[in-house]
Amino acid sequence: MAEFDNPYAEESPFVRAHFDCSDCGGKLWEYAIQGQMVCEDCRSVFHTADVFEAQADA
């Protein structure tokens, strides 16, 4: 079996996004592989595209 390096195994898949949660105002973390953002306070899940749209409209 071939061996290979998996950069995702060593790094956290979550990246702090520069957006606030529309439910509670907490900071959102982006899970880019699934195209979702999660609030660090209330744990609400949002689609990344929806968050971008809401910020663009504001």
KOLZAKE-907490 format. One record per atom (N, C-alpha, C, O): residue number from 1; atom name; x, y, z. Coordinates in pm, whole numbers. Each point is the difference from the previous one (the first is absolute). Example, Ala and Ser with C-alpha at 12.3 -4.5 7.8 and 13.67 -1.06 7.14 Angstrom:
BEGIN
{roro=1	fikol=N	X=1319	Y=-569	Z=780}
{roro=1	fikol=CA	X=-89	Y=119	Z=0}
{roro=1	fikol=C	X=90	Y=120	Z=0}
{roro=1	fikol=O	X=104	Y=-2	Z=66}
{roro=2	fikol=N	X=-139	Y=107	Z=-138}
{roro=2	fikol=CA	X=82	Y=119	Z=6}
{roro=2	fikol=C	X=-77	Y=109	Z=73}
{roro=2	fikol=O	X=51	Y=111	Z=17}
END
This chain:
BEGIN
{roro=1	fikol=N	X=84	Y=-118	Z=0}
{roro=1	fikol=CA	X=-84	Y=118	Z=0}
{roro=1	fikol=C	X=89	Y=125	Z=0}
{roro=1	fikol=O	X=101	Y=5	Z=71}
{roro=2	fikol=N	X=-136	Y=91	Z=-148}
{roro=2	fikol=CA	X=77	Y=124	Z=-8}
{roro=2	fikol=C	X=-26	Y=86	Z=123}
{roro=2	fikol=O	X=-111	Y=2	Z=54}
{roro=3	fikol=N	X=214	Y=68	Z=-10}
{roro=3	fikol=CA	X=-14	Y=92	Z=113}
{roro=3	fikol=C	X=-5	Y=142	Z=-53}
{roro=3	fikol=O	X=63	Y=32	Z=-101}
{roro=4	fikol=N	X=-136	Y=53	Z=169}
{roro=4	fikol=CA	X=-10	Y=140	Z=-39}
{roro=4	fikol=C	X=-24	Y=85	Z=123}
{roro=4	fikol=O	X=-49	Y=-49	Z=102}
{roro=5	fikol=N	X=82	Y=176	Z=-112}
{roro=5	fikol=CA	X=-23	Y=94	Z=109}
{roro=5	fikol=C	X=-139	Y=60	Z=-14}
{roro=5	fikol=O	X=-42	Y=38	Z=-109}
{roro=6	fikol=N	X=-27	Y=-30	Z=219}
{roro=6	fikol=CA	X=-133	Y=59	Z=2}
{roro=6	fikol=C	X=6	Y=128	Z=85}
{roro=6	fikol=O	X=1	Y=-8	Z=122}
{roro=7	fikol=N	X=4	Y=125	Z=-187}
{roro=7	fikol=CA	X=11	Y=125	Z=76}
{roro=7	fikol=C	X=-122	Y=25	Z=89}
{roro=7	fikol=O	X=11	Y=73	Z=99}
{roro=8	fikol=N	X=-126	Y=-130	Z=-132}
{roro=8	fikol=CA	X=-120	Y=22	Z=80}
{roro=8	fikol=C	X=7	Y=-75	Z=133}
{roro=8	fikol=O	X=-70	Y=38	Z=95}
{roro=9	fikol=N	X=150	Y=-141	Z=-87}
{roro=9	fikol=CA	X=11	Y=-78	Z=124}
{roro=9	fikol=C	X=77	Y=76	Z=107}
{roro=9	fikol=O	X=-18	Y=-26	Z=119}
{roro=10	fikol=N	X=102	Y=120	Z=-159}
{roro=10	fikol=CA	X=83	Y=74	Z=95}
{roro=10	fikol=C	X=-57	Y=136	Z=35}
{roro=10	fikol=O	X=38	Y=56	Z=103}
{roro=11	fikol=N	X=-124	Y=-2	Z=-183}
{roro=11	fikol=CA	X=-54	Y=134	Z=21}
{roro=11	fikol=C	X=-147	Y=-7	Z=37}
{roro=11	fikol=O	X=-72	Y=-91	Z=-41}
{roro=12	fikol=N	X=27	Y=188	Z=117}
{roro=12	fikol=CA	X=-141	Y=9	Z=34}
{roro=12	fikol=C	X=-80	Y=40	Z=-123}
{roro=12	fikol=O	X=42	Y=92	Z=-71}
{roro=13	fikol=N	X=-154	Y=-157	Z=43}
{roro=13	fikol=CA	X=-79	Y=38	Z=-117}
{roro=13	fikol=C	X=-81	Y=128	Z=24}
{roro=13	fikol=O	X=-56	Y=56	Z=-94}
{roro=14	fikol=N	X=51	Y=-9	Z=218}
{roro=14	fikol=CA	X=-76	Y=120	Z=31}
{roro=14	fikol=C	X=87	Y=125	Z=-10}
{roro=14	fikol=O	X=114	Y=2	Z=46}
{roro=15	fikol=N	X=-169	Y=101	Z=-107}
{roro=15	fikol=CA	X=68	Y=127	Z=-12}
{roro=15	fikol=C	X=-95	Y=107	Z=51}
{roro=15	fikol=O	X=-116	Y=5	Z=-38}
{roro=16	fikol=N	X=166	Y=82	Z=126}
{roro=16	fikol=CA	X=-87	Y=106	Z=53}
{roro=16	fikol=C	X=-34	Y=97	Z=-112}
{roro=16	fikol=O	X=88	Y=56	Z=-65}
{roro=17	fikol=N	X=-215	Y=-38	Z=44}
{roro=17	fikol=CA	X=-47	Y=89	Z=-105}
{roro=17	fikol=C	X=-21	Y=140	Z=59}
{roro=17	fikol=O	X=-12	Y=15	Z=122}
{roro=18	fikol=N	X=8	Y=83	Z=-206}
{roro=18	fikol=CA	X=-18	Y=137	Z=47}
{roro=18	fikol=C	X=-147	Y=40	Z=-9}
{roro=18	fikol=O	X=-34	Y=107	Z=-51}
{roro=19	fikol=N	X=-51	Y=-194	Z=102}
{roro=19	fikol=CA	X=-143	Y=26	Z=-2}
{roro=19	fikol=C	X=-59	Y=-29	Z=136}
{roro=19	fikol=O	X=51	Y=-83	Z=76}
{roro=20	fikol=N	X=-159	Y=154	Z=-44}
{roro=20	fikol=CA	X=-71	Y=-21	Z=125}
{roro=20	fikol=C	X=-125	Y=-83	Z=-24}
{roro=20	fikol=O	X=-60	Y=7	Z=-107}
{roro=21	fikol=N	X=23	Y=-86	Z=206}
{roro=21	fikol=CA	X=-119	Y=-83	Z=-7}
{roro=21	fikol=C	X=-125	Y=88	Z=-4}
{roro=21	fikol=O	X=-11	Y=95	Z=78}
{roro=22	fikol=N	X=-80	Y=-126	Z=-167}
{roro=22	fikol=CA	X=-123	Y=79	Z=-10}
{roro=22	fikol=C	X=-98	Y=-35	Z=112}
{roro=22	fikol=O	X=-96	Y=74	Z=23}
{roro=23	fikol=N	X=119	Y=-186	Z=46}
{roro=23	fikol=CA	X=-89	Y=-40	Z=110}
{roro=23	fikol=C	X=40	Y=63	Z=133}
{roro=23	fikol=O	X=-85	Y=52	Z=71}
{roro=24	fikol=N	X=216	Y=-57	Z=-38}
{roro=24	fikol=CA	X=41	Y=47	Z=133}
{roro=24	fikol=C	X=112	Y=104	Z=-2}
{roro=24	fikol=O	X=30	Y=59	Z=103}
{roro=25	fikol=N	X=32	Y=-35	Z=-219}
{roro=25	fikol=CA	X=108	Y=98	Z=-9}
{roro=25	fikol=C	X=139	Y=-58	Z=25}
{roro=25	fikol=O	X=98	Y=74	Z=-4}
{roro=26	fikol=N	X=-88	Y=-206	Z=31}
{roro=26	fikol=CA	X=129	Y=-64	Z=21}
{roro=26	fikol=C	X=80	Y=-8	Z=-128}
{roro=26	fikol=O	X=-51	Y=29	Z=-108}
{roro=27	fikol=N	X=175	Y=-67	Z=121}
{roro=27	fikol=CA	X=88	Y=-13	Z=-117}
{roro=27	fikol=C	X=-23	Y=-132	Z=-71}
{roro=27	fikol=O	X=-24	Y=-103	Z=64}
{roro=28	fikol=N	X=32	Y=106	Z=-196}
{roro=28	fikol=CA	X=-20	Y=-120	Z=-81}
{roro=28	fikol=C	X=133	Y=-64	Z=-36}
{roro=28	fikol=O	X=100	Y=69	Z=-23}
{roro=29	fikol=N	X=-100	Y=-201	Z=19}
{roro=29	fikol=CA	X=113	Y=-78	Z=-47}
{roro=29	fikol=C	X=-43	Y=-68	Z=-128}
{roro=29	fikol=O	X=-109	Y=-57	Z=-6}
{roro=30	fikol=N	X=194	Y=61	Z=-96}
{roro=30	fikol=CA	X=-34	Y=-59	Z=-129}
{roro=30	fikol=C	X=59	Y=-140	Z=-12}
{roro=30	fikol=O	X=118	Y=-22	Z=27}
{roro=31	fikol=N	X=-202	Y=-71	Z=-67}
{roro=31	fikol=CA	X=43	Y=-135	Z=-35}
{roro=31	fikol=C	X=-12	Y=-9	Z=-151}
{roro=31	fikol=O	X=-101	Y=-44	Z=-53}
{roro=32	fikol=N	X=207	Y=88	Z=-14}
{roro=32	fikol=CA	X=-5	Y=24	Z=-144}
{roro=32	fikol=C	X=-28	Y=-125	Z=-82}
{roro=32	fikol=O	X=-62	Y=8	Z=-106}
{roro=33	fikol=N	X=106	Y=-124	Z=154}
{roro=33	fikol=CA	X=-20	Y=-123	Z=-76}
{roro=33	fikol=C	X=-149	Y=-26	Z=-21}
{roro=33	fikol=O	X=-40	Y=-49	Z=-106}
{roro=34	fikol=N	X=-42	Y=81	Z=207}
{roro=34	fikol=CA	X=-144	Y=-22	Z=-10}
{roro=34	fikol=C	X=-75	Y=126	Z=-39}
{roro=34	fikol=O	X=-122	Y=-4	Z=-15}
{roro=35	fikol=N	X=192	Y=115	Z=0}
{roro=35	fikol=CA	X=-66	Y=125	Z=-38}
{roro=35	fikol=C	X=-94	Y=51	Z=107}
{roro=35	fikol=O	X=-107	Y=54	Z=-31}
{roro=36	fikol=N	X=146	Y=-70	Z=158}
{roro=36	fikol=CA	X=-83	Y=43	Z=111}
{roro=36	fikol=C	X=78	Y=84	Z=98}
{roro=36	fikol=O	X=123	Y=-6	Z=6}
{roro=37	fikol=N	X=-196	Y=85	Z=72}
{roro=37	fikol=CA	X=58	Y=76	Z=110}
{roro=37	fikol=C	X=-74	Y=-37	Z=127}
{roro=37	fikol=O	X=-121	Y=-22	Z=-3}
{roro=38	fikol=N	X=194	Y=16	Z=114}
{roro=38	fikol=CA	X=-56	Y=-38	Z=130}
{roro=38	fikol=C	X=30	Y=111	Z=99}
{roro=38	fikol=O	X=112	Y=50	Z=4}
{roro=39	fikol=N	X=-211	Y=-12	Z=77}
{roro=39	fikol=CA	X=19	Y=102	Z=102}
{roro=39	fikol=C	X=69	Y=-61	Z=121}
{roro=39	fikol=O	X=-35	Y=-109	Z=44}
{roro=40	fikol=N	X=137	Y=180	Z=9}
{roro=40	fikol=CA	X=73	Y=-53	Z=115}
{roro=40	fikol=C	X=-80	Y=9	Z=129}
{roro=40	fikol=O	X=33	Y=-66	Z=98}
{roro=41	fikol=N	X=-139	Y=148	Z=-96}
{roro=41	fikol=CA	X=-79	Y=16	Z=123}
{roro=41	fikol=C	X=-125	Y=-88	Z=1}
{roro=41	fikol=O	X=-17	Y=-83	Z=89}
{roro=42	fikol=N	X=-71	Y=101	Z=-188}
{roro=42	fikol=CA	X=-128	Y=-71	Z=1}
{roro=42	fikol=C	X=1	Y=-127	Z=-86}
{roro=42	fikol=O	X=-97	Y=-75	Z=-1}
{roro=43	fikol=N	X=206	Y=52	Z=-72}
{roro=43	fikol=CA	X=17	Y=-120	Z=-84}
{roro=43	fikol=C	X=-97	Y=-8	Z=-117}
{roro=43	fikol=O	X=-22	Y=-108	Z=-55}
{roro=44	fikol=N	X=-36	Y=220	Z=16}
{roro=44	fikol=CA	X=-86	Y=2	Z=-119}
{roro=44	fikol=C	X=86	Y=-25	Z=-123}
{roro=44	fikol=O	X=117	Y=40	Z=-3}
{roro=45	fikol=N	X=-173	Y=-106	Z=-97}
{roro=45	fikol=CA	X=71	Y=-32	Z=-123}
{roro=45	fikol=C	X=-63	Y=77	Z=-115}
{roro=45	fikol=O	X=-123	Y=4	Z=-13}
{roro=46	fikol=N	X=206	Y=57	Z=-69}
{roro=46	fikol=CA	X=-46	Y=79	Z=-113}
{roro=46	fikol=C	X=76	Y=-44	Z=-125}
{roro=46	fikol=O	X=115	Y=-44	Z=9}
{roro=47	fikol=N	X=-177	Y=56	Z=-125}
{roro=47	fikol=CA	X=69	Y=-23	Z=-126}
{roro=47	fikol=C	X=86	Y=123	Z=-28}
{roro=47	fikol=O	X=-45	Y=113	Z=16}
{roro=48	fikol=N	X=168	Y=-136	Z=-56}
{roro=48	fikol=CA	X=93	Y=110	Z=-24}
{roro=48	fikol=C	X=-56	Y=99	Z=-102}
{roro=48	fikol=O	X=13	Y=121	Z=18}
{roro=49	fikol=N	X=-74	Y=-170	Z=-124}
{roro=49	fikol=CA	X=-56	Y=88	Z=-104}
{roro=49	fikol=C	X=-107	Y=92	Z=58}
{roro=49	fikol=O	X=-8	Y=117	Z=-38}
{roro=50	fikol=N	X=-75	Y=-170	Z=130}
{roro=50	fikol=CA	X=-105	Y=81	Z=63}
{roro=50	fikol=C	X=60	Y=113	Z=85}
{roro=50	fikol=O	X=-53	Y=111	Z=1}
{roro=51	fikol=N	X=161	Y=-141	Z=69}
{roro=51	fikol=CA	X=65	Y=101	Z=84}
{roro=51	fikol=C	X=59	Y=109	Z=-88}
{roro=51	fikol=O	X=-14	Y=118	Z=31}
{roro=52	fikol=N	X=80	Y=-158	Z=-140}
{roro=52	fikol=CA	X=56	Y=100	Z=-93}
{roro=52	fikol=C	X=-109	Y=88	Z=-58}
{roro=52	fikol=O	X=16	Y=121	Z=-9}
{roro=53	fikol=N	X=-128	Y=-181	Z=-30}
{roro=53	fikol=CA	X=-112	Y=76	Z=-57}
{roro=53	fikol=C	X=-55	Y=100	Z=100}
{roro=53	fikol=O	X=-23	Y=116	Z=-34}
{roro=54	fikol=N	X=3	Y=-160	Z=158}
{roro=54	fikol=CA	X=-55	Y=87	Z=104}
{roro=54	fikol=C	X=93	Y=117	Z=29}
{roro=54	fikol=O	X=-47	Y=112	Z=22}
{roro=55	fikol=N	X=177	Y=-134	Z=-23}
{roro=55	fikol=CA	X=96	Y=107	Z=24}
{roro=55	fikol=C	X=4	Y=98	Z=-117}
{roro=55	fikol=O	X=16	Y=120	Z=20}
{roro=56	fikol=N	X=-30	Y=-171	Z=-142}
{roro=56	fikol=CA	X=1	Y=86	Z=-117}
{roro=56	fikol=C	X=-123	Y=89	Z=-5}
{roro=56	fikol=O	X=8	Y=114	Z=-47}
{roro=57	fikol=N	X=-122	Y=-165	Z=95}
{roro=57	fikol=CA	X=-124	Y=76	Z=-1}
{roro=57	fikol=C	X=-5	Y=105	Z=110}
{roro=57	fikol=O	X=-75	Y=97	Z=-11}
{roro=58	fikol=N	X=154	Y=-116	Z=116}
{roro=58	fikol=CA	X=-5	Y=92	Z=116}
{roro=58	fikol=C	X=65	Y=132	Z=-28}
{roro=58	fikol=O	X=4	Y=87	Z=87}
END
